Amino acid sequence: MTADIDDQLTIEQWTTLKALRPTGPASAKLGGYMIEQLIALDLAAIADGHPVITAEGRKVVLRGSPRLWDLAA
């Protein structure tokens, strides 16, 4: 299932997902529609009122997007 998610994420979703990492920018400033989409895909969740990346989201970020690899090439 996660391989399917990798191929379906938009660049904006990828940017938001990567920002949820502990080393990303302050996730408290993130919100809105992209977060809702990532929550629906089980890649993010809300904890203590702030968006956080889930274990599944970390796997997806570590693996990267084949579609984004094509854009970078």
C-alpha positions in Angstrom: 0.0 0.0 0.0 2.7 2.5 0.8 4.3 2.1 -2.6 1.0 3.3 -4.1 1.0 6.3 -1.7 4.5 7.2 -2.8 3.4 7.5 -6.4 0.2 9.5 -5.6 1.7 12.3 -3.4 1.9 15.7 -4.9 5.0 17.9 -4.5 3.1 20.0 -1.9 2.2 16.9 0.1 5.8 15.7 0.0 7.1 19.1 1.2 4.5 19.1 4.0 5.3 15.5 5.0 9.0 16.3 5.1 8.4 19.4 7.2 6.7 17.2 9.9 10.0 15.4 10.6 11.7 16.4 13.9 14.4 18.1 11.9 12.0 19.9 9.7 10.7 23.5 10.2 8.4 24.2 13.1 5.4 21.9 12.5 3.2 24.1 14.7 3.0 26.5 11.8 1.8 23.8 9.4 -1.9 23.2 9.0 -4.8 23.2 6.7 -5.7 21.1 3.8 -2.3 19.4 3.2 -2.2 18.1 6.8 -5.8 16.8 6.4 -4.8 14.9 3.3 -1.7 13.4 5.0 -3.9 12.4 8.0 -6.4 10.7 5.7 -3.5 8.7 4.2 -2.2 7.8 7.7 1.0 9.6 7.1 0.4 12.3 9.7 -1.6 12.7 12.9 -2.5 15.3 15.5 -0.7 15.0 18.9 -1.1 17.6 21.6 -2.8 19.9 19.1 0.1 19.8 16.6 0.6 17.8 13.4 3.2 15.0 13.7 4.5 12.4 11.2 3.4 8.8 11.8 5.6 5.7 11.5 4.1 5.1 8.1 4.9 8.7 7.1 8.5 8.2 8.2 8.8 5.0 6.0 7.4 6.9 3.0 9.8 9.8 3.5 12.8 7.5 3.9 11.9 5.6 0.7 11.3 8.8 -1.3 9.1 9.2 -4.3 10.0 7.6 -7.6 8.0 10.4 -9.3 10.2 13.0 -7.6 13.3 11.1 -8.6 12.2 11.5 -12.2 11.8 15.2 -11.8 15.3 15.6 -10.3 16.9 13.6 -13.1 
